[in-house]
Amino acid sequence: MDAGQDVIVIGGGIAGLTAAALLAHDGIAVTLLESHHQLGGCAGTFRRGPYTFDVGATQVAGLEPGGSHARLFDHLNINPPAAKRLDPGCVVDLNDGSASIHLWHDPQRWHQEREAQFPGTERFWQLCSWIHQQNWQFAAADPVLPVRSGWDLSRTLAALSLGNLISAPLGLLTVGDLLRLTGCGGNRRLRRFLDLQLRLYSQQPCDRTAALYGATVLQMCQAPLGLWHLQGSMQSLSESLRSAIERDGGQVLLRHRAQRLQRGSDGSGWRVQVDLPDGSQPSLHASDVICSLPPQSLPALLPDPDLMPDTYRRHLDTLQAPSGAIVFYGALERRHLPPDCPGHLQRDQASPGSLFLSVSHDGDGRAPEGRATVIASVFTSPEGWHTMEEEAYQSRKQELLTTIRMGVNAALDLPDHAWLHQELATPRGFAHWTGRPQGIVGGLGQSPDRFGPFGLASRTPVANLWLCGDSIHPGEGTAGVSLSALMACQQMMAARGRELSLKR
């Protein structure tokens, strides 16, 4: 093993950065490998002239006291990035002529909003709130799911409460089932709203989103939780974690693409072959590897059939690809925006799909004074984009740019001449930017058979190889992937006879 190297973390998104920061802070000699020229992955940024655009993720959860990011930053002894709480966290326009739905931070105000918007559905919301309370208490104790060892089981049992045991049977149900159980299954407007919101966080509509997962994400905007808008850009989250890694002696190597994992010459540890921009392929050595890439990447990283059980390889090969995204990036004079323009807006539409809009705040560093950036994303299948002929691809891009821009114009009541800048990203572009297979975004989709005890484990059947990221419990979003990194690091440290614990 090379001097000074003990653990290699593959992937410089928020999950990988969190894992490397935790290990470095605990005295582990850790090296993080990132294939791109900057950190952040799907939570990265790029510049176009005077404008800064967030690549994918545009909001953060868990910065409130006791939240996942707050706990991690406190443990790492670094200041969280400057941020403003979003209130409302989002405005949802069903595009049916009815009033938009505001997701207020104050629980009482949100209660009044949903009573006005969805009368007669309070039993559903109360059940979701109760489930969320049990989930929150459970998650705060840092359980390990799914369980793959005696240590995992002991951690999970210690986190359980009576409420968790009572709610456990609901783990087989969907949010759609909760609607039916509470007599709200026939409320088409509520179902439409839930489909839009849950698609953002689980990549599934309510009839396919796990009840225990959906109940919590539906509470993310309300106190004591909340959604946050970062000052500057999402990149500030990555840079804060990078500063912690390097302060504590860890290495961050950009433009280092992990190409292959092989066992060390003595049969133990790992040799990680890396591709560099100059064409060279050096190898780095470490005892353990934590991989934050999508799990679909693992079979290519471990081509040697002797390194991975056949059943596990087949399981990874059959994982259904999650969504890709089409994203419109635009800039305009702020005076064209409507009064009290929300920072985040979701608008239903048939083609090319529902839009999720993020509008920069005045003075947040994303645009010059008096101007604003607007990001509008829509989910799409990742299939077909990479085999399309160039002429057909460019034609499709232009068609979608026009369609999405018109949808943004309708959502924000904008004149078409208002745009100072506009461009479009597709799964093909995301594959180049993030290195994720087919340019996929998000995790595996939080259906009952993929969530919690039924999901993909951070503890792999390959010795000294661990996973974290948006396909690992508790799911996607910067807060979720950070907790998956904590779980993987705690398991790895326990295997070394050491404990990694955060303050509660």
Secondary structure in CASP SS format (residue, H / E / C, confidence):
PFRMAT SS
TARGET T0000
AUTHOR 0000-0000-0000
METHOD secondary structure of the structure
MODEL  1
M C 1.00
D C 1.00
A C 1.00
G C 1.00
Q C 1.00
D C 1.00
V E 1.00
I E 1.00
V E 1.00
I E 1.00
G C 1.00
G C 1.00
G E 1.00
I H 1.00
A H 1.00
G H 1.00
L H 1.00
T H 1.00
A H 1.00
A H 1.00
A H 1.00
L H 1.00
L H 1.00
A H 1.00
H H 1.00
D C 1.00
G C 1.00
I C 1.00
A C 1.00
V E 1.00
T E 1.00
L E 1.00
L E 1.00
E E 1.00
S C 1.00
H C 1.00
H C 1.00
Q C 1.00
L C 1.00
G E 1.00
G H 1.00
C H 1.00
A H 1.00
G C 1.00
T E 1.00
F E 1.00
R E 1.00
R E 1.00
G C 1.00
P C 1.00
Y E 1.00
T E 1.00
F E 1.00
D E 1.00
V C 1.00
G C 1.00
A C 1.00
T C 1.00
Q C 1.00
V E 1.00
A E 1.00
G C 1.00
L C 1.00
E C 1.00
P C 1.00
G C 1.00
G C 1.00
S H 1.00
H H 1.00
A H 1.00
R H 1.00
L H 1.00
F H 1.00
D H 1.00
H H 1.00
L H 1.00
N C 1.00
I C 1.00
N C 1.00
P C 1.00
P C 1.00
A C 1.00
A E 1.00
K E 1.00
R E 1.00
L C 1.00
D C 1.00
P C 1.00
G C 1.00
C C 1.00
V E 1.00
V E 1.00
D E 1.00
L C 1.00
N C 1.00
D C 1.00
G C 1.00
S C 1.00
A C 1.00
S C 1.00
I E 1.00
H E 1.00
L C 1.00
W C 1.00
H C 1.00
D C 1.00
P H 1.00
Q H 1.00
R H 1.00
W H 1.00
H H 1.00
Q H 1.00
E H 1.00
R H 1.00
E H 1.00
A H 1.00
Q H 1.00
F C 1.00
P C 1.00
G C 1.00
T C 1.00
E H 1.00
R H 1.00
F H 1.00
W H 1.00
Q H 1.00
L H 1.00
C H 1.00
S H 1.00
W H 1.00
I H 1.00
H H 1.00
Q H 1.00
Q H 1.00
N H 1.00
W H 1.00
Q H 1.00
F H 1.00
A H 1.00
A H 1.00
A C 1.00
D C 1.00
P C 1.00
V C 1.00
L C 1.00
P C 1.00
V C 1.00
R C 1.00
S C 1.00
G H 1.00
W H 1.00
D H 1.00
L H 1.00
S H 1.00
R H 1.00
T H 1.00
L H 1.00
A H 1.00
A H 1.00
L C 1.00
S C 1.00
L H 1.00
G H 1.00
N H 1.00
L H 1.00
I H 1.00
S H 1.00
A H 1.00
P H 1.00
L H 1.00
G H 1.00
L H 1.00
L C 1.00
T E 1.00
V H 1.00
G H 1.00
D H 1.00
L H 1.00
L H 1.00
R H 1.00
L H 1.00
T C 1.00
G C 1.00
C C 1.00
G C 1.00
G C 1.00
N C 1.00
R H 1.00
R H 1.00
L H 1.00
R H 1.00
R H 1.00
F H 1.00
L H 1.00
D H 1.00
L H 1.00
Q H 1.00
L H 1.00
R H 1.00
L H 1.00
Y H 1.00
S H 1.00
Q C 1.00
Q C 1.00
P C 1.00
C C 1.00
D C 1.00
R C 1.00
T C 1.00
A E 1.00
A H 1.00
L H 1.00
Y H 1.00
G H 1.00
A H 1.00
T H 1.00
V H 1.00
L C 1.00
Q C 1.00
M C 1.00
C C 1.00
Q C 1.00
A C 1.00
P C 1.00
L C 1.00
G C 1.00
L E 1.00
W E 1.00
H E 1.00
L E 1.00
Q C 1.00
G C 1.00
S C 1.00
M C 1.00
Q H 1.00
S H 1.00
L H 1.00
S H 1.00
E H 1.00
S H 1.00
L H 1.00
R H 1.00
S H 1.00
A H 1.00
I H 1.00
E H 1.00
R H 1.00
D C 1.00
G C 1.00
G C 1.00
Q E 1.00
V E 1.00
L E 1.00
L E 1.00
R C 1.00
H C 1.00
R E 1.00
A E 1.00
Q E 1.00
R E 1.00
L E 1.00
Q E 1.00
R E 1.00
G C 1.00
S C 1.00
D C 1.00
G C 1.00
S C 1.00
G C 1.00
W E 1.00
R E 1.00
V E 1.00
Q E 1.00
V E 1.00
D E 1.00
L C 1.00
P C 1.00
D C 1.00
G C 1.00
S C 1.00
Q C 1.00
P C 1.00
S E 1.00
L E 1.00
H E 1.00
A E 1.00
S C 1.00
D E 1.00
V E 1.00
I E 1.00
C E 1.00
S C 1.00
L C 1.00
P C 1.00
P H 1.00
Q H 1.00
S H 1.00
L H 1.00
P H 1.00
A H 1.00
L H 1.00
L C 1.00
P C 1.00
D C 1.00
P H 1.00
D H 1.00
L H 1.00
M C 1.00
P C 1.00
D H 1.00
T H 1.00
Y H 1.00
R H 1.00
R H 1.00
H H 1.00
L H 1.00
D H 1.00
T C 1.00
L C 1.00
Q C 1.00
A C 1.00
P C 1.00
S C 1.00
G E 1.00
A E 1.00
I E 1.00
V E 1.00
F E 1.00
Y E 1.00
G E 1.00
A E 1.00
L E 1.00
E E 1.00
R H 1.00
R H 1.00
H H 1.00
L C 1.00
P C 1.00
P C 1.00
D C 1.00
C C 1.00
P C 1.00
G C 1.00
H E 1.00
L E 1.00
Q E 1.00
R E 1.00
D C 1.00
Q C 1.00
A C 1.00
S C 1.00
P C 1.00
G C 1.00
S C 1.00
L E 1.00
F E 1.00
L E 1.00
S E 1.00
V E 1.00
S C 1.00
H C 1.00
D C 1.00
G C 1.00
D C 1.00
G C 1.00
R C 1.00
A C 1.00
P C 1.00
E C 1.00
G C 1.00
R E 1.00
A E 1.00
T E 1.00
V E 1.00
I E 1.00
A E 1.00
S E 1.00
V E 1.00
F E 1.00
T E 1.00
S C 1.00
P C 1.00
E C 1.00
G C 1.00
W C 1.00
H C 1.00
T C 1.00
M C 1.00
E C 1.00
E H 1.00
E H 1.00
A H 1.00
Y H 1.00
Q H 1.00
S H 1.00
R H 1.00
K H 1.00
Q H 1.00
E H 1.00
L H 1.00
L H 1.00
T H 1.00
T H 1.00
I H 1.00
R H 1.00
M H 1.00
G H 1.00
V H 1.00
N H 1.00
A H 1.00
A H 1.00
L H 1.00
D C 1.00
L C 1.00
P C 1.00
D H 1.00
H H 1.00
A H 1.00
W E 1.00
L E 1.00
H E 1.00
Q E 1.00
E E 1.00
L E 1.00
A E 1.00
T C 1.00
P H 1.00
R H 1.00
G H 1.00
F H 1.00
A H 1.00
H H 1.00
W H 1.00
T H 1.00
G C 1.00
R C 1.00
P H 1.00
Q H 1.00
G H 1.00
I C 1.00
V C 1.00
G C 1.00
G C 1.00
L C 1.00
G C 1.00
Q C 1.00
S C 1.00
P C 1.00
D C 1.00
R C 1.00
F C 1.00
G H 1.00
P H 1.00
F H 1.00
G C 1.00
L E 1.00
A C 1.00
S C 1.00
R E 1.00
T C 1.00
P C 1.00
V C 1.00
A C 1.00
N C 1.00
L E 1.00
W E 1.00
L E 1.00
C C 1.00
G C 1.00
D C 1.00
S C 1.00
I E 1.00
H C 1.00
P C 1.00
G C 1.00
E C 1.00
G C 1.00
T H 1.00
A H 1.00
G H 1.00
V H 1.00
S H 1.00
L H 1.00
S H 1.00
A H 1.00
L H 1.00
M H 1.00
A H 1.00
C H 1.00
Q H 1.00
Q H 1.00
M H 1.00
M H 1.00
A H 1.00
A H 1.00
R C 1.00
G C 1.00
R C 1.00
E C 1.00
L C 1.00
S C 1.00
L C 1.00
K C 1.00
R C 1.00
END
